[in-house]
Amino acid sequence: MYYMFYSIHNNVHYMKTRRVSPSAPIPVARALRKLGHDIRDARLRRRIPTAILAERASISRVTLNKIEKGDAGVHIAHYATVLFALGMVDRLANIADPAQDAVGREMEEEHLPQRVRLSRRKPAKPESKGV
């Protein structure tokens, strides 16, 4: 979302546009903030400067700073690329893994049939061959 605003500097009027990050539900914002802090901690543990990690992930340092703060306006591909540059992308692939989805499995089990019936088809009659 973009907002337009006017500013006055030395009696000159300027019109600027500012991109505002989309608001996310509080639990999502908390999860992104934790992810950002975890990415920052992983970078620091590896002793990688922000400029180097940003270059490896092909993003700007500003974008990397936003990621490390958990900004919801940053494209998920940028988060994934930073995780890849840190050697942690395999964890991303397992976020919605069905094996880890206990709620989904329980709901699926609720809709399983109570019993399975065999079809009541009569066996086909053998064809008689005239000899």
N, C-alpha and C positions, 0 to 999 in steps of 0.2 A: 504494500500500500504506500502511496506517495502523498505527502502533504506539501502544499505550497505555502510559503510565507514570505513576507516582505521585511527587509531590513534597511535601515538608513545609516549610511556611513558618509560623513562629510557632506551632508545634505544631498546625497545621491541615493536614489531609491533602487534597491536590488530585489529581484524576485528569485528566490531559490527554491529548489525542490529537495526534500529530505525523505529518504526511504525510512519507513518505520517498520521495525520487526513485527511480525504477526504475533498476537498474544496467544499464548499456549495455556492449556489448563495447568493449574499449580503443580500436580504430580509430574506432568511432562516437563515443565520448567525445572523442577528439582532434579529429575533424571538427567536432563541435558546438562545442568550445572555440574552434577556429579561426574558425568562422562567427560566434560571439559576439564575438570580438575584432575581426573584420572589420566587423561591424555597429557596434561601439563606435567604431572608427576612422572609419567613414563618417559617423557622427553628429558626431564631433569635427571632421572636415574641413569639414562643413557649418555648424559652430558652432551646433549645436542643443542646448540644454540638455535634460537627461533629462526634466524635467517637461513640456516642450513636446512632445517626441517621444512620450512616454507618452500625452499627451492626444490627439495626432493619431492614434495607433494604437488609441485607446480601451482602453488597458490601464493598470494601476497602475505606479507607479515601481518598486515591488518586483519586479513581473514583468519590466519592462524590464531591471532590474539582473540578474535571473536569466538573461535572454536574452543579455546582454552577457558573462556568465560561461560560457555554453554549457550551461546546465542542461538535462539530458535530460528532466526532469519537466514542462517547459513545453510546452504544446500547440503543435503545428506551425503551427496557424492564427495564433497570436500571432507566431511568427517571420515568417510570410508577411505579416502586417499591418504589422509594423515595416519589412520590406523595401519594402512598398508606400508607406509614409509617407516613406521615404528615396528613392523613385523608382527602386528596383532590383528590382521584382517580376518584370520580364521575364526576368531571369536564372534565377529559380526555375522558370519554366515550361519551361526547357530542360534541367533536371537529368537527366532520363531520356530525352532526345530520342533516337530510334532512329538518327539520323544520327551521334550521338556514341558509340553503343554498338558499339565494335569487336568485343568478345568475342561479343556476341549475333549480330552479322552473320556472324562466322566460323562460329559453331555452326549458324546457319541454312544457310549455304552447304554445310556437311558433309552436310546431309540433303536437298540438292537431288538429283533423279534424275540418273543418269549420262547417260541419253539419253531422248529423248521419241519415242514411237512414234505414228504415225498409226493411226487405227482402220482395221480391215480390212473395213469394211462394203462390201458390194457395192453398186454404184450401183443405184438403183431403176430398174425397167424402165418405159419409157414406156407409159402406158395407151393402148390402141388404141381409137379412137372409130369406132363404126360409122356409115358414111355411107350 
